[in-house]
């Protein structure tokens, strides 16, 4: 599903507040789903947030060029998410998008609340 924002805007924290963007170097479902649930609950009424998997962070800033994810990892992440999404009560389905950045693939999880 296409992102409602340009990927470069997310990486550079333009148009989205920094507390609504998280960078994750790799797939860690425990930490990532903690963030998904936090963004989906949207206690601060900010509209949710974005998790960029395959992007290292240094002092809150994306490290460029991005680390990226292997194609096999991308498939495994998407398969695993089906099971994890079914455990969320009430059911919640975050938007996902594969994006090419710096010649590498990253996985973007959009936890958008309208």
SULMOVEN-V70104 format. One record per run of one state. SS is the DSSP state (~ for helix, > for strand, _ for the rest). FROM is the first residue (numbers start at 1). LEN is the number of residues. Records with the same first field share a line. If there is no record, write none. Layout:
SS = FROM-LEN  FROM-LEN
This chain:
_ = 1-6  12-6  25-4  42-6  54-3  59-2  63-8  86-9  102-2  113-2
~ = 7-5  18-3  29-13  71-15
> = 21-4  48-6  57-2  61-2  95-7  104-9
